[in-house]
Amino acid sequence: MKPLDHAHETFRSCIWRSTDSLASWSFDGYEGVPATVEVYSASPTVDILLNGQKVGRVKTGPQNKWMSTIKVPYAAGTLTAIAYDQGGSETGRSSLHSATADIRLKASPESYEMTANGQDSIAIPIEIVDQAGTLHVLKDRLVSISVEGTSATVAGFGTARPVTSALFTDWKVVSYYGRAMAVLRASLQPGEVNITFAADGLEDETVRIMVHPSAKS
């Protein structure tokens, strides 16, 4: 859906991104505001349900360039899309759930292991989620990062925010729609490193990365 916090602004597409839609149904404070929901499917028709009640049907499939939109007044809960083939049989479904107010930091390293060759690197996405792991796009925080150990260093820390004065070498960054990302680079020294993310009002999130000896060492 298109972000409700920018509902009255005009989105300008570019070659890098044709839409500003987010895979989120977490916009508390915007109850009753019409949300523009983008629906993508190879099936010809898709029903849209909000909290179990049908609120509309859209036409998709190749004849509609696989996408359609529908206006749905925002209400917390579950938004579900159910796709049907020409014969009316269900071909698939997908749901978005509203995040609750009980939020936390969640780090998801692409790997928990590195090689001590001075070049190996891993990305560590950090998200602001509720206790069920649902991303909360409107609960951005100033997030800091610190590293304990000498076997790796932070190569960069930032977000996808399109307009910012922050540098990738600033070890504090305001999350963007609930997300940020750090890149960790291995040193030449094998060992263990602990990477800790912190934000006001939230419990610290720490991940442990093992840096193994290089085959050349």
C-alpha positions in Angstrom: 0.0 0.0 0.0 1.1 3.6 -0.5 2.3 5.1 2.8 -0.5 7.0 4.5 2.0 9.5 6.1 2.5 10.8 2.6 -1.0 10.3 1.3 -1.4 13.9 0.2 1.9 14.1 -1.6 2.6 13.3 -5.3 4.9 10.4 -5.9 7.3 10.8 -8.8 8.5 7.6 -10.4 12.0 7.0 -11.8 13.9 4.3 -13.4 14.9 2.9 -10.0 11.4 2.7 -8.6 8.0 2.8 -10.2 6.0 3.0 -6.9 6.4 4.1 -3.3 4.2 1.3 -2.0 5.2 -0.6 1.1 4.4 -4.2 2.1 2.8 -2.9 5.3 -0.5 -2.5 7.0 0.8 -0.6 10.1 -0.3 3.0 10.0 -1.9 3.6 13.4 -3.2 7.1 13.7 -4.6 7.1 10.2 -7.8 5.2 11.0 -10.5 5.8 8.3 -8.1 7.4 5.9 -8.5 5.9 2.4 -5.4 3.8 1.7 -4.3 3.1 -1.9 -3.6 -0.7 -2.1 -1.6 -2.0 -5.0 -2.5 -5.6 -5.9 -0.2 -7.8 -8.1 -1.3 -11.1 -9.4 -1.0 -13.3 -12.5 -4.6 -14.4 -11.9 -7.4 -12.5 -13.5 -9.3 -11.4 -10.3 -8.4 -10.8 -6.7 -10.7 -10.3 -3.7 -9.6 -7.9 -1.0 -10.6 -8.6 2.6 -10.2 -6.4 5.7 -10.4 -8.3 9.0 -12.3 -11.1 7.2 -14.8 -8.9 5.4 -14.7 -8.5 1.7 -14.1 -4.8 0.7 -13.7 -5.1 -3.0 -12.5 -7.1 -6.1 -9.9 -6.0 -8.6 -8.9 -7.3 -12.1 -5.3 -8.2 -12.5 -3.5 -10.7 -14.7 -1.6 -10.0 -18.0 -4.6 -8.2 -19.6 -4.3 -5.6 -16.8 -0.5 -5.6 -16.7 -0.6 -7.9 -13.6 -1.6 -5.0 -11.3 -4.5 -3.0 -10.0 -5.3 -0.6 -7.2 -8.2 -0.3 -4.8 -9.0 2.3 -2.0 -9.5 0.7 1.4 -10.2 2.9 4.5 -7.4 2.1 6.9 -8.3 0.0 10.0 -5.8 -2.0 12.1 -5.9 -5.7 11.7 -5.3 -8.0 8.7 -5.6 -7.1 5.0 -5.8 -10.2 2.7 -5.7 -10.6 -1.0 -7.2 -13.8 -2.5 -6.5 -14.6 -6.2 -8.9 -16.6 -8.4 -8.5 -18.2 -11.8 -11.0 -18.0 -14.7 -13.1 -20.8 -13.2 -13.3 -19.2 -9.8 -10.8 -21.5 -8.0 -8.4 -19.9 -5.5 -4.9 -19.8 -6.8 -3.2 -18.1 -3.8 -3.5 -15.6 -1.0 -1.3 -13.1 0.8 -1.9 -11.1 4.0 -0.5 -8.0 5.7 -0.9 -7.7 9.5 -0.8 -4.5 11.6 2.1 -4.3 14.0 1.3 -3.8 17.7 2.7 -1.0 19.9 5.1 -3.4 21.8 8.1 -2.9 19.6 11.7 -4.2 19.7 14.9 -4.2 17.6 15.6 -7.2 15.4 18.9 -7.8 13.7 19.1 -10.5 10.9 22.7 -11.0 9.7 23.0 -12.7 6.3 25.6 -14.9 7.9 27.0 -15.5 11.4 30.4 -16.5 10.0 33.2 -14.6 8.2 36.7 -15.3 7.0 39.7 -13.3 8.5 41.0 -12.1 5.1 40.5 -8.4 5.4 37.9 -8.4 2.7 35.0 -10.7 3.7 31.9 -8.7 4.5 28.3 -9.3 5.6 25.1 -7.2 5.7 23.2 -6.9 8.9 19.7 -5.6 8.4 18.1 -4.1 11.5 14.3 -3.6 11.9 11.9 -2.2 14.4 9.3 -4.9 14.8 6.6 -5.9 17.2 6.8 -9.1 19.4 5.5 -11.2 16.5 8.2 -9.9 14.2 5.9 -7.6 12.1 7.7 -4.5 10.8 6.4 -1.2 12.2 7.0 1.5 9.6 5.9 4.4 11.7 8.1 3.8 14.8 11.4 5.1 13.5 14.2 5.6 16.1 17.7 6.9 16.2 19.7 3.6 16.2 23.4 3.3 17.2 25.8 0.5 16.5 28.9 -0.7 18.5 31.3 -3.5 18.0 33.1 -5.5 20.7 36.2 -7.3 19.4 38.9 -6.7 16.8 38.1 -9.3 14.3 35.7 -7.1 12.3 34.8 -3.4 11.8 31.8 -1.6 10.7 32.3 -0.6 7.0 29.0 1.4 6.8 25.7 2.0 8.6 22.8 3.7 6.9 19.3 3.5 5.5 17.5 3.9 2.2 16.3 7.4 3.1 16.4 9.3 -0.2 17.3 12.7 1.3 19.7 12.8 4.2 22.8 14.5 5.5 23.9 11.4 7.4 27.1 9.6 6.4 27.6 5.9 6.2 30.4 6.3 8.7 28.1 7.9 11.3 27.5 5.1 13.8 24.1 6.5 14.6 21.3 6.7 12.1 17.5 7.3 12.1 15.8 4.3 10.7 13.7 4.7 7.5 10.3 3.1 7.6 11.5 0.9 10.4 14.7 -0.3 8.8 18.5 0.3 8.7 21.5 -1.7 7.6 25.0 -2.2 8.7 27.9 -3.8 6.7 30.6 -5.6 8.7 34.1 -6.2 7.3 36.4 -8.8 8.6 39.9 -8.0 9.7 43.0 -10.3 9.4 42.5 -11.4 13.0 40.3 -14.5 13.6 38.0 -14.4 16.6 34.6 -13.4 17.8 32.8 -10.1 17.6 29.6 -8.8 19.2 27.6 -6.2 17.3 25.1 -4.3 19.4 22.3 -2.1 18.2 20.7 0.4 20.6 17.7 2.8 20.5 16.0 4.9 23.1 13.2 3.0 24.8 14.1 -0.3 23.3 16.1 -3.2 24.5 19.5 -3.6 22.9 19.9 -6.2 20.2 23.2 -8.0 20.0 24.4 -10.5 17.4 27.6 -12.6 17.6 29.7 -13.2 14.6 32.5 -15.8 14.3 35.5 -14.8 12.2 37.4 -17.9 11.1 41.1 -18.1 10.1 41.8 -17.6 6.4 43.0 -20.7 4.4 46.1 -18.6 3.6 46.9 -17.9 7.2 
